[in-house]
């Protein structure tokens, strides 16, 4: 493979060693665009989907910028969920473990659901780098235990989700306790209007990098539609899960109430499954994540907010119990599978009220297959839009025929009959032509 191309950024030797050990050879698009700016201390907004390498786009330059001899907080990284904060923290440890004894970088993860009193006691020595959820970090600042006024860099990961989950007030509080000359790095899949005033408050002329995904969803995902046809959706889902053999499947619902319902229904019918939603206690969530990683389940029922940002390995199937109201979440959901070159299957139960959403996804480039389980076998169905398409083609033929058959200037008796016959002749010819072209 040769030497890693990350050497071009002149990062500290221990970072290059970590990069090589992690198998990073070529920087991703967002890394190429933001690492140089971050190394210069510039503020930046990175708009990109999950899986584009954004975490290391900020971790590598910020860890490089830390002065180990200064025992003070220099970098603060916030994430909307405990699981995501912990994942970022684990990536920090993968890099900093290669430091020499005299250049050791102390990093800590502060999230809800842990003993705050013990955390405060241990903060007599301030860490160089802090990762955590906004609520817990804000609490530690209010307790005057964590001193962020020395921080030079502030990262807000999954900013749009921070907004959705109501954490922007805590993030604002953290930022207001930091120096005016602050490097801020914001990462978000989308930049909603409600987020813009916050960005304007803290960032002056930030570098902006919008990395469009090469395609809306990974090429190696098979998108399958299963019509509900007014059947009992729970029974249909049960039939589906008993007719696939997943390594690990995530079943998405739009609400935690629906997640609880699906979980109980499947459990009552002998399907062993895990559940992830915002209503679980920290201990329950931790236990479920451990069980998922140890492959105790083949199925996990989850809501979008609970699952976003969590990196669960080996997902072979994504099942949409219902189509999300926000179609961006469809892309987030299916993006859980077919990672690192593997294949995946995304299955969606739909009814007629979902047609507009499905049409918009098709306009975005998603190609659906239509399938059904018949006598225990998956069979392909005809295109659900075939009637509309047939009508559209018929309308096109009518228009073409009318273009060729004009009303004569001088009308004679029976001219309408002749025009109709001529129209039918042209339409017949056009239909034959279309059938040869495969329309």
N, C-alpha and C positions, 0 to 999 in steps of 0.2 A: 504493500500500500504506500510506503514511503513516509516521509516526515509530514506531520500535520500542518495544514496551511494556517492554523491559528498562530504560528510563530511570527507571521507578518505584523501582528499587533504589539509585539515586544512585551508580552505579558511576563510576569515573574516566573522563574523556572519551575516553581512548585505547581503553578497553574497549568503550564504546558505539560508537565508530567501527568497531572490529573486528567487533562483533556485527552492525552494519548491513551491512558488507562481506560477511560470511558469510551474509547473508540471513535472520537470525533475527528474527522479528517478535514472535511470541507465545511466552512461556515454556511449556515442557512441564509436565505435572503434577508430576514429581519436582523440576524446577527451581523451580517455584512454592512447593513445600513445603520445600525445603532451602536455597535461596539466602539467605533472611532469617536462618535459624539459623546458617549458615556465616559470614555477615557479622558476626554477634554473637560469633563465636569459640566457639560451642557445638559439642559433639560430636554426631554423628548416624550412624544406620544407615539406609542407603537400600536397600530390597529391590525390585529391578525387573529386568525382562528387558533384553536388548540392544536398542538402538534407541529407548530412552525419553528420551535426552538427558542421561544421568547424568554423562557426562564434563564437560560444561559446567556441570552443577549444582555441581561443586566447583571447576573451574578458574576460572570468572569471579569468585566471591567471594575465593578464595585469592590470585589474582593481584592483585586490588584491595587486599588486606591487606598486600602486600609493601612494605617501605620500601627504596627503591633506594639511599638514602644509607648504609644499614647493610650493609657487605660481609661478610655471614655467611649461612649456610644458614637459611632461614626456613620453607620448605615442602619436604616429602619425599613423593613419590608412588611407590608400589610397584605393579607389575603382574606377573602370573605368567609371561607369555611375552615374549620379546624383541620380537616383532612388535607386541604390544599396547603395550608400553612405548614403542616408537618412534612408534606412532600417536598416543599421548597427547602425546608430546614435540612432534610436528608440529603438533598443535592448540595447544599452548602458544606455539609460534613464530608461528602465525597471529594470535594476540592480541597478543603482546609486540612485534611488529614495528612497531606503531603508536605506541610510546612515543617521547617526545622525547629528544634526546641527554642531557639532564641528569637524566632519570628512567629510564634504560635498566635493564631487568631482565635479569640474566644467568641463563640456565637451561642445564642440562646433562643429557644422557641417558647413564646408565651401565648397560651390559648385558654379559653374557658373550659370549665370542667376539671381543672387542676387546682391544687391547694394554693390559694393566693398568699396565705400567711407564710408558708414555707418559701414561696417564690420571693417574697419581700425580704425575708431573712438572708437569702442567698445573694441579694442584690447589693451587698456591701461593696462587692467588686463589680464595676459596670462592664458589660460585655462590649466587644467591638461592633458586633453585628447582631441585630434583633430581627427575628421573624415572628409574626403573630397575627391574631385576629384583632380588628380595631378596638372592640370592646375591652378586651383584656389589657392591651397596651395603654389605652386611655385610662383605665383604672389604676394601673401602676404609676402613671404620670401624676394622677390626682393624689395618690398616696405619697407622692414625692420620693418614690423608691427608684423609679427609672428616670434618668436625666437625658432627655432627648435634645436639650438645647445645644449640645455639642455636635449633633449629627450634621453631616455635610450632604448626605443623600437620602432621599425618601422615595420608596417605590410603592405604587398602588397597583396591585395585580388584580385582574378581572374587575375593572372599575365599573362596568355596566352592571355587574352582579352586585357590587357594593351598593349601588343606587337602588336596585330592585329589592334588596334585603334591608334597606333602611339604615345602612352603616355609614353614610356619607357624613353625618353629624360628628361621629367619633373620629373619622378620618380628618375632618376639618379641625377638630380639637387638637389632634396630634400635630398636624401641620402648624397650627397657631403657636405651638410651644417650641418650634424650631427656629433657627436663624433666618433672617430675611434673605441672605444670600444662600439659597438652598437649591441643590440639584434635585429636580423632581422627575421621576420616570413613571409614566402612566401606561398601563397595558390594558387593552380592552378589545373584545371581539367587535363591538359596535360603539359608536359615540352618540348616545341619545342627547336630545336637546337639553334635557334637565341636568345633564352632566357639565354642559359647557360653561355656565357661570362659575362653577367650582374651579374648572381648569383655568379660566381667565383670571381668577383671583390669585392663583399661585404661580402661573407660568407666563412669562413674557417672551414672545417669539420662540416657542419651543420648536425643535426639529420634529417633523411629522413624517412617520413612515407607515404607509398603508400597504400591507402585503396582501394582495388578492390571492385566494387559494387558486392553484393552477386549474382545478376544477371544483365545482360546488361541493362534491363529495368524492371520496376516493374511488378510482376506477374499478378496483377489485371488490366493490360491494354490489351484491345482487339485491335490487329493490323489488320487493314482492307485495302486491296488493291482494288482500283477501276480503271479498264483499261480505258484509254482515247479513244482508238480505232479510232484515227484520227478525233474525234469529236471536236467541238468547246469547248475548255476547260472552258471558262467562263460560257457557258450555262450548262455544266456538273456540275460545282461548284454551280451554282444557284439551280439546281435540288437537289443537295446534301443538301444544307443549308435549303431548304424548306421541306426536308424529314427527318430531325433530330429535336429533341426538346431539345437543350442544356440548361444547367444552364448558362454556359458561354463557348464559343468556341473560340479558337485562330486559325486564318488561317495564316499559314506561307508562305512567299515568299522569294526568294533568294536576291532580290534587292529592294531598295526603289521605283524604277520606277514601278516594278511589283506590289508592295504594293499599290501605288497610283492608278494604273490601276484597280486592283481588287476592291479597295475601291469605286472608281467612278462607276464601273459597277454594283456592288451590290446596291449602293445607288440609281442609276438610275432605278433599278428594285424593289425598295421599301423595301430593307433590311437595317434596321438601324444598323450601325456598327461604331466602333471606329478605329483609325489607330495609330500605333506607329512605327516611324522609325527615323533615325538620322537627317533627314531633317527638323523636326519640331522645332519650337522655344521653349525655356524653358517654356514659358507661356502656349503654346499649349500642350506640353507634360504633364505639371502639371494638366491642365484642363482635358485631356483625362484620366490620372490616377485616378483623382477624380471621373469622370463619370463611369469608369470601377468598382471602388470600391463601388460605389453607385448603381451598376447593372443597369445602364441606357441602356446598350447594351447587347445583347445575343452573338454578334460576334465582335471580334477585329482582324484586319489585322495587322500583325507585321513582321518585319525582325528579323533575329537571333541576331544581335548585339544590337538592341533596346530592345529586350525582355529578353536577358540573364541576370541572376542575379536579375530580378524583381520578387518579390513574389506576384503573383496575386492569390487570394483565389478562390476556387470553380470552377476550370476549369474542365468541364466534357468531352470536346472534343478538340482534336487537329487535324487540317486539314492541310495536306501538299499540297498546290497548285502545288508545284513542289518539287522533291526530292533534298535535299541539295547536293552541290558538295562535301563538307566535311561531311562524314557520321557520325562523332562525333556529328554534329549538329542535326542529326536525334534523337540521344539519348537525347540531351539537350531539344529538342522540345517536345518529348513525355513525358519527365520527368516532364513537367508542369502539367500533369494530374495524377490521381490515387495517390494523396498524402494522408498521414496519414491514410492509410488503406482503402480509398475509391476506387471506380472503375473508369475506364476511357476508352475512345475510341480514338485511333489514326488512322486517315484515310488518305490515300495517293493516289493521282491521279498519274498514271504512264503511260508511253508508252514504246515501245520496246527498246528505247535507254537507259532506266533505268535498264535493266535486270542485268547488271554486278553489279551495286550498290545494287540492291535487293538481289542478290545471296550472296554478301559479308555480308549484314545484317543478312541473314539467317544463314550464317556460324558463325556469332557472337552470334547466339542463338535466334534471333527474329523469331517467328512463325506467319506467315501471314495467314489471311483468305481472300478469293477472293469473292467479292460481286459486285452486280450491282443493279440498280433500274429498275425494270420491271413493267410497268403499276402501278406506284405509290407504289410499294412494294420492300423492300430489299430482294434480293434472292441470295443464295450461288451459286458461279460458280465453275466449275471444276478447279482443280489445273492448273495454267498457264504453269507449267513445264511438264504436262502429256506426251506431244509428245517426249520431250527429254528423260524423264524417260523410256517411252516405248521403244525407240530406244536403250537406254543403256541396258535394260533388254534383248532385242533381241540380242544385241552384246554379252552379257554374255552367253546367251544360245548357240549362235554360237560357242563361244570359248570352252565351256564345251563339246559340241557335237564333235568338231574337236579333242579334247583331247582323246575321246573314240574311234573314228574311224580313224585308221591309214592306210596309203597306204600299200598294201601288198608288200612283198619283190619281189615276182614273179608275175608280172601282166599278167592277162588273158584278152581276148577280153570281153568288156562290164564291166570292173572293175569300171569305173567311174560312170556308171549308178547305180551299186550296192552300191557304197560308198555314192552317193547322197541320195539313198533311205534309207540307214541306218542312215545317218545324220538327215533326215527328221523325222524318227521314234523317235530318241533320243530327238530331239527338241520338238516334239509333247508331249512326256512324260514329259519333263522339264516344258513346258508351263502349263500343267495340274497341276503339282506339285506346281508351282508358284501361280496359281489361288487359290489353296486350302489354301496356306499360306497367301493369301490376297495381293500379290504383284501386 
